[in-house]
Amino acid sequence: MNPYDKAHELAKALRSSEAGAALLAAKEKIEQDPATFNMVQDYRKRQWELGQRQIAGEVVSDIEKQDLAQLLETVMLNGDAKAYIEAERQLEGLLWDIQGILTKTTEDLLLEHPLASKFTGVKRGSE
């Protein structure tokens, strides 16, 4: 069995899954409406920027978080934008589940990292 072939099969399965098909349909619809497209892209850009700042260790103020939440509320009033955001979240959930399966397999194959318990406080097998 070739893992690369299986990865391509997984990619094809994701595209044809309910989540993938819904996302593609929603994407195609908002691409036809520049105002909706720009609104969704603005939200995604602001969401990404705040996320990057948090990852970098910066404090994101409550006001900034509220502003992003309000922007999302506004975006979700547009039916096409809402369909896209919800489909994107559904696919992301599916990808997180798949990542969990792959991570578990990788953990089973690898030696435990010597510093793992230092950061998590948990040794593998005692979870």
C-alpha positions as CSV (number, residue, x, y, z in Angstrom):
1,M,0.0,0.0,0.0
2,N,1.4,3.4,-1.0
3,P,0.6,6.2,1.5
4,Y,0.8,8.8,-1.3
5,D,-1.9,7.0,-3.3
6,K,-4.0,6.9,-0.1
7,A,-3.4,10.6,0.4
8,H,-4.7,11.3,-3.1
9,E,-7.7,9.0,-2.4
10,L,-8.4,11.0,0.8
11,A,-8.2,14.3,-1.1
12,K,-10.7,13.0,-3.6
13,A,-12.9,11.7,-0.8
14,L,-12.8,15.2,0.9
15,R,-13.8,16.9,-2.4
16,S,-16.7,14.6,-2.9
17,S,-17.8,14.5,0.8
18,E,-20.9,16.3,1.9
19,A,-18.7,18.9,3.6
20,G,-16.4,19.4,0.5
21,A,-19.3,19.6,-1.9
22,A,-21.2,22.1,0.3
23,L,-18.0,24.2,0.5
24,L,-17.4,24.2,-3.2
25,A,-21.0,25.1,-4.0
26,A,-20.9,28.0,-1.5
27,K,-17.5,29.1,-2.8
28,E,-18.7,29.2,-6.4
29,K,-21.8,31.1,-5.3
30,I,-20.0,33.9,-3.4
31,E,-17.4,34.2,-6.2
32,Q,-20.2,35.4,-8.4
33,D,-21.1,38.3,-6.0
34,P,-18.1,40.7,-5.5
35,A,-19.8,42.3,-2.4
36,T,-20.3,39.0,-0.6
37,F,-16.9,37.8,-1.7
38,N,-15.2,40.9,-0.3
39,M,-17.2,40.7,2.9
40,V,-16.2,37.1,3.6
41,Q,-12.6,37.8,2.7
42,D,-12.5,40.8,5.0
43,Y,-13.8,38.7,7.8
44,R,-11.3,35.9,7.1
45,K,-8.4,38.4,6.9
46,R,-9.3,40.0,10.2
47,Q,-9.8,36.6,11.9
48,W,-6.4,35.4,10.6
49,E,-4.6,38.6,11.7
50,L,-5.9,38.3,15.2
51,G,-5.1,34.7,15.3
52,Q,-1.5,35.4,14.2
53,R,-1.1,38.0,16.8
54,Q,-2.3,35.6,19.5
55,I,0.1,32.9,18.2
56,A,2.9,35.5,18.4
57,G,2.0,36.1,22.1
58,E,0.4,39.4,21.7
59,V,-2.6,40.2,23.8
60,V,-5.8,40.7,21.7
61,S,-8.1,43.1,23.5
62,D,-11.7,42.3,24.3
63,I,-12.7,45.2,22.1
64,E,-10.9,43.6,19.1
65,K,-12.5,40.3,19.8
66,Q,-15.9,41.9,20.1
67,D,-15.3,43.8,16.8
68,L,-14.5,40.5,15.1
69,A,-17.6,38.8,16.6
70,Q,-19.8,41.7,15.4
71,L,-18.3,41.5,12.0
72,L,-19.1,37.8,11.9
73,E,-22.7,38.5,13.0
74,T,-22.9,41.0,10.1
75,V,-21.4,38.5,7.6
76,M,-23.8,35.8,8.8
77,L,-26.8,38.0,7.9
78,N,-25.9,37.3,4.2
79,G,-27.3,33.9,3.4
80,D,-24.6,33.0,0.8
81,A,-21.8,34.2,3.2
82,K,-23.3,32.2,6.0
83,A,-23.5,29.1,3.9
84,Y,-19.8,29.5,3.0
85,I,-18.7,30.1,6.6
86,E,-20.7,27.1,7.9
87,A,-19.4,24.8,5.1
88,E,-15.9,26.0,5.8
89,R,-16.3,25.1,9.5
90,Q,-17.7,21.8,8.7
91,L,-14.8,20.9,6.5
92,E,-12.3,22.2,9.1
93,G,-14.0,19.9,11.7
94,L,-13.5,17.0,9.4
95,L,-9.9,17.9,8.8
96,W,-9.3,18.2,12.6
97,D,-10.7,14.7,13.0
98,I,-8.5,13.3,10.3
99,Q,-5.5,15.1,11.8
100,G,-6.3,13.5,15.1
101,I,-6.2,10.0,13.5
102,L,-2.9,10.7,11.8
103,T,-1.4,12.2,15.0
104,K,-2.4,9.2,17.0
105,T,-0.8,6.9,14.4
106,T,2.4,9.0,14.4
107,E,2.5,8.9,18.2
108,D,2.2,5.1,18.1
109,L,5.1,4.8,15.7
110,L,7.5,7.3,17.3
111,L,9.5,7.1,20.5
112,E,8.1,9.5,23.1
113,H,9.9,12.8,22.9
114,P,12.2,13.1,26.0
115,L,10.7,16.5,26.8
116,A,7.0,15.7,26.1
117,S,6.0,15.1,29.8
118,K,7.8,18.4,30.8
119,F,5.4,20.4,28.6
120,T,2.2,18.4,29.1
121,G,2.6,16.8,32.5
122,V,1.3,13.6,31.0
123,K,3.3,10.6,29.9
124,R,2.1,8.7,26.8
125,G,0.0,5.8,27.9
126,S,-1.3,7.5,31.1
127,E,-3.8,9.7,29.3
